[in-house]
């Protein structure tokens, strides 16, 4: 755990030194003399999910209580992104103590997993589209047990009281939104899986459309059992057996057993924290890519991006080049720390970041190679593909506690396979399909039994110089998450934009030789300026981010949801509750 009441002074000095020459943003970032007025807030990608969380807060529930209600509803109304069959990372700010801790609910590979499980008979990686819907793509789900652990430590209302909204909505049905309908119409391999097609089909056999009603009685029944039995409703008994049976089926069946499900344990980890401007930013440690994101911020602090703005092509060029350096290091070194030595301190070492920042020139050159940070062990070149999916939401309660959580079933609708009304994840496709490179060096993110795949999910929390909660942010989007969150944080903190405007800015993802993003949203002048600097931006990743964020400005919650989704920001004054 990182305790701000003790360490904030030292980190604040570093932050102040870093920003001493910056131009003040449009919004004041001066520290508050006291915590903000007690407020309940929820930011989520679906209005029904946001309202389910706020209802729990109105009843005196904690941020963790409300997060459980939000997740239960998202599994129903946004099944393409997250659910009970997936995993999550939660970064938790304790309003009473100032501590930030991380709950790791990342899925794990079953005990029978092997490094070559995604290689064909010819020794080459199997087609990615085939892997996505395979049984062996599913990791042991972690979200439910992680939420239960957090509830044991920070819950106020009984576990059994947190699923009512989602259960009722599953029984009565909800209206399919345009965003969900878009995925039902898309050319995704999951929509060819019998489970998904059956679930989303109308009586005449056609796929349902936006505006149609969709009920899920099987999920309602599961939630009823989950409320009564706790996490064992998923990790043991009939549901667990149905998961094992479903993933064992071909093509490419899984080795997952009931013992794998019974053995799953979430982890409580220390947050990794580093200063940025007048804040301290805290992220999950590996296997999350949080340390890489902190490196990105450190690289940007060594530029003058804060003196520029969203209309300046040089600002976007600096962001792109810093991103490429960050991704090169991230892809080489970050993996499950229980299986590979991740040089967390080395990646943030000031001299090392200085040396990497000096590689940012006047124009974009060839893809940068990974550096050699202090303490690094040379790892093999990585071959990991991370499709976009996932959902991020934020909850704050009247006690000052805040949950920043990124949750996922990985690719769209996971594997397309369902059990008890929820989709099973395809998270193990986040491993490197090639376990070692041509030189025989093992990839840091190679498959291994019990291992957690590297994740781009980086739910973060910001704290100000006085140790108070100052903001939270995270996103969906596969490996582009780091770029989405980075752009949004720069826009809100360095350029002083209101959060909703910051999230609406166009996305730019620079990784290796690829420069992709929302070309149509950039001005012709910005595109020309980027091209003159060696960046020919092309459409690709960038159109489906899911950034949700809050920042505290002068004691007021400034929240935003990604306009590319169907989000909602709810903020209500609240009477501080007494812990029960």
Secondary structure, DSSP 8 states (H G I E B T S, - for coil): -EEHHHHHHHHHHHHHHHTTTS---SS-----SS----EEEEEESBHHHHHHHHHHHHTT--HHHHHHHHHHHHHHHTTTT--TTSEEEEEEE-TTT-EEEEEEE--B--TT--TTTTB-TTSSB--HHHHHTSGGG--B--HHHHHHHHHHHH--S-GGGSSHHHHHHHHH-EE--HHHHHHHHS--GGGGSHHHHHHTB-TTS-B--TT-EE--HHHHHHHHHHHHHTTHHHHSHHHHHHHHHHHHSSSS-----HHHHHH---EEEE-EEEEETTEEEEE--TTBSHHHHHHHHHHHHTTTGGGS-TT-HHHHHHHHHHHHHHHHHHHHH-S-TTTS---HHHHH-HHHHHHHHTT--SS--S-------TT----B-------S--EEEEEE-TTS-EEEEEEE-SSTTTTS-EETTEE---GGGGSBSSSB-TTS-BBTTB--TT----B----EEEE-TTS-EEEEEE--SGGGHHHHHHHHHIIIIIS---HHHHHHS--EEEETTEEEE-GGGS-HHHHHHHHHTT---BSSTTTT---EEEEEETTEEEEEE-TTTB-EEEEEE-------
